[in-house]
Amino acid sequence: MPVTTAAAVGYDELAVLKLLALEGSLDGDVKISCSELADRLEASNQTASRRLQRLESAEFVERDTVSDGQWIAITDDGERALRSEYEDYRRIFEADSEVELEGTVTSGMGEGRHYISLPGYSAQFDDRLGYEPFPGTLNVDLREDSVRRRSAVSSFDPIPIDGWEDDERTYGPAVCHPATIETADGETYEGAHTIAPERTHHDDDQLEVIAPEKLRDSLDLADGDHVTIYVGDN
């Protein structure tokens, strides 16, 4: 979805999306007129129509206009927008929560295999995570909405991995969080951890996951496969 289109959808449009979801449009088409919508929003017909147009332009809803109203259904993108809002409110009102991140498996640059095996890190993993990770990380290219949602993880207490140095160089610290991976087929792997080095070539849309086993083999994953990572509090 283009940035300019996403920017046109604000809190007012999300309020309309929520109202439509409450009417049942996540499950299929719901018939509603602009005047009905305007009454519910306590706004003018023009305002209601404009908000619907913005939702349609952002591909959050699909509309079919008829003589006495319009049939409206929320799209997958619209549902993801609502789920993102839900995650924010859940973080506010639920003390023991988790952040749901979605993305696709991608090949990394091979850094994980080298660094995870270094003795200054591996001893800490064994002590603080309870296992020695497989020498390599599962790299996940996060979807745009998950990149935004990822910031919620910073409110969790991390498992710190301290920096250290040897005779040749200094190695930076990292933070870990408990994680569960779920495949598109519903298979899950518990007992993994996300890892975020302080110094990394990855952008915020790249998530690295470590585990005692090679996750690609354990979950039969290949590049391009969809996964959901549930990141929890320590």
C-alpha positions as CSV (number, residue, x, y, z in Angstrom):
1,M,0.0,0.0,0.0
2,P,1.5,3.4,-1.0
3,V,2.6,5.7,1.9
4,T,0.5,8.5,0.5
5,T,-2.6,6.3,0.6
6,A,-1.9,5.0,4.1
7,A,-1.4,8.6,5.3
8,A,-5.0,9.5,4.3
9,V,-6.4,7.0,6.7
10,G,-6.4,8.5,10.2
11,Y,-8.3,8.1,13.5
12,D,-11.6,9.3,12.0
13,E,-11.4,6.6,9.2
14,L,-10.4,3.9,11.7
15,A,-13.5,4.8,13.8
16,V,-15.6,4.2,10.7
17,L,-13.8,0.9,10.1
18,K,-14.5,-0.2,13.7
19,L,-18.1,0.7,13.4
20,L,-18.4,-1.3,10.2
21,A,-16.7,-4.3,11.9
22,L,-19.2,-4.1,14.8
23,E,-21.9,-4.3,12.2
24,G,-20.5,-7.5,10.9
25,S,-18.6,-6.5,7.8
26,L,-15.6,-8.6,8.7
27,D,-17.7,-11.6,8.0
28,G,-19.2,-10.4,4.7
29,D,-21.0,-7.5,3.0
30,V,-23.1,-5.2,5.2
31,K,-25.6,-2.8,3.7
32,I,-25.6,0.7,5.0
33,S,-26.4,4.2,3.7
34,C,-24.3,7.3,4.0
35,S,-27.1,8.9,6.1
36,E,-27.2,5.9,8.5
37,L,-23.5,6.1,8.8
38,A,-23.6,9.9,9.3
39,D,-26.1,9.5,12.1
40,R,-23.9,6.9,13.8
41,L,-20.9,9.2,13.5
42,E,-22.8,12.3,14.4
43,A,-21.4,13.9,11.2
44,S,-22.7,15.1,7.9
45,N,-23.4,12.9,4.9
46,Q,-20.5,14.5,3.1
47,T,-18.1,13.7,5.9
48,A,-19.3,10.1,6.2
49,S,-19.0,9.7,2.4
50,R,-15.5,11.2,2.4
51,R,-14.3,8.8,5.1
52,L,-15.6,5.8,3.2
53,Q,-13.8,7.0,0.1
54,R,-10.5,7.2,2.0
55,L,-11.0,3.7,3.3
56,E,-11.8,2.4,-0.1
57,S,-8.8,4.2,-1.6
58,A,-6.6,2.6,1.0
59,E,-8.1,-0.8,0.1
60,F,-9.4,-1.2,3.6
61,V,-12.9,-1.8,2.4
62,E,-14.7,-2.8,-0.8
63,R,-18.0,-1.1,-1.8
64,D,-20.9,-1.9,-4.1
65,T,-23.3,1.0,-4.4
66,V,-27.0,0.3,-5.0
67,S,-30.1,2.5,-5.2
68,D,-30.8,2.5,-1.5
69,G,-27.3,2.4,0.0
70,Q,-24.1,0.4,-0.4
71,W,-22.8,-3.0,0.5
72,I,-19.5,-2.8,2.3
73,A,-17.0,-5.5,3.3
74,I,-13.7,-5.0,5.2
75,T,-10.7,-6.3,3.3
76,D,-7.7,-8.2,4.7
77,D,-5.8,-4.9,4.8
78,G,-8.6,-3.4,6.7
79,E,-8.7,-6.3,9.2
80,R,-5.0,-5.9,9.7
81,A,-5.4,-2.2,10.5
82,L,-8.0,-3.1,13.1
83,R,-5.8,-5.8,14.6
84,S,-3.0,-3.3,14.9
85,E,-5.3,-1.0,16.9
86,Y,-6.4,-3.9,19.0
87,E,-2.8,-4.8,19.8
88,D,-2.2,-1.2,21.0
89,Y,-5.2,-1.3,23.3
90,R,-4.3,-4.7,24.5
91,R,-0.9,-3.4,25.5
92,I,-2.6,-0.7,27.5
93,F,-5.2,-2.8,29.4
94,E,-3.6,-6.2,29.6
95,A,-0.5,-6.5,31.9
96,D,0.6,-10.0,30.6
97,S,0.4,-9.6,26.8
98,E,2.3,-10.4,23.7
99,V,3.0,-8.8,20.4
100,E,2.0,-10.6,17.2
101,L,4.3,-10.0,14.3
102,E,3.8,-11.4,10.8
103,G,6.3,-11.7,7.9
104,T,8.0,-14.0,5.5
105,V,11.1,-16.1,5.9
106,T,14.1,-14.7,4.1
107,S,17.8,-15.6,3.7
108,G,20.1,-13.8,6.0
109,M,23.7,-12.6,5.4
110,G,25.3,-15.4,7.4
111,E,26.3,-13.2,10.4
112,G,24.2,-15.1,12.9
113,R,26.0,-18.4,12.4
114,H,29.3,-16.7,13.2
115,Y,28.3,-14.5,16.1
116,I,26.1,-16.9,18.0
117,S,28.9,-19.4,18.1
118,L,31.4,-17.0,19.7
119,P,32.2,-18.1,23.3
120,G,31.4,-14.7,24.9
121,Y,27.8,-15.0,23.6
122,S,27.2,-18.7,23.8
123,A,28.0,-18.9,27.5
124,Q,25.4,-16.2,28.2
125,F,22.8,-17.9,26.0
126,D,23.2,-21.1,28.0
127,D,23.0,-19.2,31.3
128,R,20.2,-16.8,30.5
129,L,18.1,-18.5,27.9
130,G,18.6,-22.1,29.1
131,Y,20.1,-23.5,25.9
132,E,22.9,-23.1,23.4
133,P,21.2,-21.8,20.2
134,F,21.6,-23.5,16.8
135,P,24.5,-21.6,15.1
136,G,22.3,-19.4,12.9
137,T,19.2,-17.3,13.0
138,L,15.8,-17.5,11.3
139,N,15.4,-14.3,9.4
140,V,11.9,-12.8,8.9
141,D,11.0,-9.9,6.7
142,L,8.2,-8.2,8.6
143,R,5.1,-6.8,7.0
144,E,4.6,-3.0,7.2
145,D,2.0,-3.2,9.9
146,S,4.2,-5.5,12.0
147,V,7.1,-3.1,11.6
148,R,5.0,-0.5,13.3
149,R,3.8,-2.9,15.9
150,R,7.3,-4.1,16.7
151,S,7.9,-0.9,18.8
152,A,5.5,-2.3,21.5
153,V,8.2,-5.0,22.3
154,S,10.3,-2.3,23.8
155,S,7.9,-2.1,26.7
156,F,8.7,-5.7,27.7
157,D,11.5,-6.6,30.1
158,P,14.3,-7.9,27.9
159,I,16.8,-10.7,28.5
160,P,20.1,-8.8,28.2
161,I,23.1,-10.3,26.5
162,D,26.2,-8.3,27.5
163,G,28.8,-7.1,25.2
164,W,32.3,-8.4,25.6
165,E,35.8,-8.3,24.1
166,D,38.7,-10.5,23.3
167,D,42.3,-9.7,22.2
168,E,41.2,-8.7,18.7
169,R,38.0,-6.6,19.0
170,T,34.9,-5.6,21.1
171,Y,31.5,-7.3,20.6
172,G,28.3,-5.4,21.2
173,P,25.4,-6.2,23.5
174,A,22.0,-7.6,22.4
175,V,18.6,-8.1,23.9
176,C,16.3,-11.2,23.6
177,H,12.6,-11.8,24.1
178,P,10.7,-15.1,24.4
179,A,9.0,-16.0,21.2
180,T,6.7,-18.6,19.6
181,I,6.7,-19.2,15.9
182,E,3.6,-20.3,14.0
183,T,3.6,-21.4,10.4
184,A,0.8,-20.9,7.8
185,D,-0.2,-24.5,8.4
186,G,-0.7,-23.9,12.2
187,E,2.4,-25.7,13.3
188,T,4.1,-24.0,16.3
189,Y,7.5,-23.9,17.9
190,E,7.8,-22.7,21.5
191,G,10.9,-21.9,23.4
192,A,12.5,-19.6,20.8
193,H,13.8,-16.1,21.3
194,T,14.0,-13.0,19.2
195,I,17.4,-11.4,19.3
196,A,18.2,-7.8,18.5
197,P,21.9,-6.8,18.4
198,E,22.8,-3.3,19.2
199,R,24.9,-3.1,16.1
200,T,23.3,-4.8,13.1
201,H,23.0,-4.3,9.3
202,H,19.4,-5.2,9.5
203,D,16.6,-2.6,9.3
204,D,13.5,-2.6,11.6
205,D,11.7,-4.7,9.1
206,Q,14.1,-7.6,9.7
207,L,13.5,-9.9,12.7
208,E,16.0,-12.5,13.8
209,V,15.0,-15.6,15.9
210,I,17.2,-18.1,17.6
211,A,16.3,-21.5,19.1
212,P,18.0,-24.7,20.2
213,E,17.2,-26.3,16.9
214,K,17.4,-25.2,13.2
215,L,14.0,-23.6,12.8
216,R,13.9,-24.1,9.1
217,D,14.2,-27.8,9.5
218,S,12.0,-28.1,12.6
219,L,9.1,-26.2,10.9
220,D,9.9,-27.2,7.3
221,L,10.3,-23.6,6.3
222,A,11.7,-22.1,3.1
223,D,12.2,-18.6,1.8
224,G,8.9,-16.8,1.2
225,D,6.9,-18.9,3.7
226,H,4.6,-16.9,5.9
227,V,5.1,-17.0,9.7
228,T,3.7,-15.4,12.7
229,I,5.9,-14.7,15.7
230,Y,4.4,-14.1,19.1
231,V,6.8,-12.1,21.2
232,G,6.2,-12.2,24.9
233,D,7.4,-10.5,28.1
234,N,10.4,-12.0,29.9
